[in-house]
Amino acid sequence: MSPPIYIIGGGLAGSEAAWQLAERGHDVVLHEMRPVVRTEAHKTDRLAELVCSNTFKSTETTNAHGLLKAEMRLLGCMVLECADEARVPGGSALAVDRDVFSATVHARVTAHPRITVERGEVRTLPSPGIVATGPLTSSALADAIRARLGIEALAFYDAIAPIVSYESIDHDVVFRASRYGKETMPGLSKAEGPGLSNVEGEGESEGAYLNCPMTREQYEAFLDALTTADKATAHEFDAVPYFEGCMPAEEMARRGRETLRFGPMKPVGLVDPRTGREAHAVVQLRMEDRAGRMWNLVGFQTRLRYPEQQRVFRMIPGLENAEFLRFGSIHRNSYLNAPASLTPHLALRDDARTLFAGQLTGVEGYTESTATGLLAGINLSRTLAGEEPVLPPPTTMLGALYRYLREADPKHFQPMNANFGLVDDLGVRVKDKRAKKEKLAERALADMTAWRDTVLTPATASA
């Protein structure tokens, strides 16, 4: 008889991973430290308790979260089946009665003949096993992770700036340049993609940043809006100290009228080629993905409410019609620097039988966390059967999310949620945004179905 597989963490990802492994014939021990060790966020000892929102977001496939859920259903996601059973009216969103939902997941998992739930804290990494402990990973286990992966591998809060789509930026307003013309990335001038056009002449790059120039009047109006905008109120367990390196933009602005101009909005070394001079202030956008479809507002981590972020940041010249692929945030969140420390399928580089799943891997959101648990269960089963781990193609939302976790710049890595900026382009220009998303979704679901039918075969545990 094969030894059991140990899963640490009974949240969404851990519960889904346990189910996928058990359904493939493996005996699973699911460790959940509650109620032996309690957290500041949880109120019950049930598996898959939702501690924040009660919604899994949109069910429409023209929405990135809806598309991801549709892909997960093709792969047999147990958590989404339970969400359907607990659904409450929420328009196009998959909203649930959180008590009914967690009770349903808890009942299904604990009733499975191959799953044993054990209570108590685990302080070491399992092998074979999956670590899915989420943003409230215990200190002892966090120490074990850092000891194995290195002190820089695990972060304890994130300071996230908004990301906008390249197509939604007004390129008649912004200009491309690196400060003082410096660019240290070799081969940038030869790169391809919507955000990487080349200049004529000596083959030099136009610069790594898109720059949004502001006049004095625009800067003053922007400051007024930023400092008076409505901030999100954090849960007690989500409160984090503000360090200088992750100070919210609105807090910097409150320190003085010139603070941002001498910080992330400093204009020095950025000459607008159309005017031949520096602007009063500049907001810089940095490429977030190699294809140049997603651009990060540099230094604009924020705690503003999402509607306020849209209102205030659309005052930035060139971003009047910006499509926000990710909103900014600052909150407590234990997560790994996945591109620097894990394999493409989110396993330890020195032990393919120890995988990570859930928010700990650097994904954001209930659906994304569950999806990584689903794929972790599939891949650990394959590994134990002597098969290679697999990933969906990047034309799918799930495959594109994993590509981000694999290829993002480790120096600037921040958690990511599902968005259409992650997936491969269609290869043809579609002007209508909804029509484009419909085509992307149609392709994604067709590719996921083909991948499932040709790549995935039920892996069974050895007798």
Disulfide bonds with the S-S distance in Angstrom:
none
